[in-house]
Amino acid sequence: MEPTANNTKFIINGGNPLRGVIKVAGAKNSATKLIVASLLTKDKCIFHNSPNKIKDLQVTTQICSLLGSKIKIGNGTLEIQTKEISNGIIDQELGNSTRIAILLAGPLVHRLGKAEIPIPGGCRIGSRPVNLHIEGLKKLGCNVSMNDTHYVFEADGLKGADIKLDFPSVGATENILIASIFAKGRTIISNAAVEPEIIDLIKFLQKMGAIIEISTDRKIIIEGVKKLYGATHRVIPDRNEAASFACAAIASKGDIIIEDAVQDDLITFLNTIRRVGAEYQVVENGIRFYYKCKLKPIAIETNVHPGFMTDWQQPFAILMTQANGISIIHETVYEKRFGYVEELKKMGAEIELYNNCLGGLPCRFASSQYYHSAVIKGPSKLKGAEINIPDLRAGFSYLIAGIIAEGESVINGAVYIDRGYEDIDIKFRNLGADIRRIH
């Protein structure tokens, strides 16, 4: 079930440059997958820097609790132990509210021989088909069928296989990786995603006793083991949150330090920041981002890691509305990632969408009618308006727009932002923004 967008809202009075220091939370795109991986052992697993207030993590722990996990949540810590799994059927409503549910197929099949997973949901940014997940699990020896509401996965033990992904999908890579840990023999994932969150998952699985190698040319090799053990792990900082706040600081002509921002995970983003005429400084405990002079236009193409991340393009689009000239963003990962643009036009943003590939990267949408290229004219003087959030990353970009706009903005659908960010309004207020949450 998709979150409704008609409950909590944000009220923003724009015009204040953001200044100060904030600390990013643990990455929800890592923490949720680590929780799923913990079901591979009966032992206790402990996570530090866990973003416990984020809705996606709360849904994940709720699903695991219904399966039999015992979970203890502290201040930035999460302990989980799953001695027994009571059933292998994921609740349909919970399962449809997150695309994490499909990743539970491997642990449930290993421990019960069967898993029933609802069709995954998530943000409305385009289709997120599970065909790559299903084909990968089939190659490992899993029988897959469907009933009226669920995919049904069944196997009496899995076997290693050579699996080449048509696209370096993060979710499919994670699913096959988790499922192959106990598969007999060797599994090779070719054309795998290698995002920092996947490396974090691999490091956790290694701590538990897995044997995993990362080879050249996007290849991950897993040697099946017979048992995993409990482990303690620190969730990596959220690179999406760091990049989003960086865009907010620069767009507002501000100056902030983002504690726990990791240079290694933001190299492409940092290069892009410097190309548009803004500046950053790597400091002892994070990265400082600040407005330097008039922003320059740029052409950006999203891509899988280590390219320009698709989750960065929405806040960067707001930044480009303040650049002097014409900027172009070519989206090559999701076909409907520009669903947020129409609302921004209400605020005065000058953005036009095209179904042409306005870039040089190979693009899966080249012969489609999807509007996956944007031309942004700046600088635009944004004005406050009432707008509705369509998805998580777009939601943060709307907050940036409200912060730099003249007058009051009403941003409906805070639930979307809460799926991926902790205490977002408090963090913005600590940087000087005039923002409040209305229930």
Buried (B, 14 or more C-beta within 10 A) or exposed (E): EEBEBEEBBBBBBBBBBBBBEBBBBBBBBBBBBBBBBBBBBBBBBBBEBBBBBBBBBBBBBBBBEBBBBEBEBEEBBBBBBBEEBEEBBBBBEBBBBBBBBBBBBBBBBBBBEBBBBBBBBBBBBBEBEBEBBBBBBBBBBBEBEEEEEBBBBBBEEBBBBEBBBEEBBBBBBBBBBBBBBBBBEBBBBBBBBBBBBBBBBBBBBBBBBBEBEEEEEBBBBBBBBEEBEBBEBBBBBBBBBBBBBBBBBBBBBBBBBBBBBBEEBBEBBBEBBEEBBBBBEEEEEBBBBBBBEEBBBBBBBBBBBEBBBBBBBBBBBBBBBBBEBBBBBBBBBBBBBBBBBBBBBBBBBBBEBBBEBBBEEEBBBEEEEBBBBBBBBBBBEBBBBBBBBBBBBBBBBBBBBBBBBBBBBBBBBBBBBBBBBBBBBEBBBBBBBBBEBEE
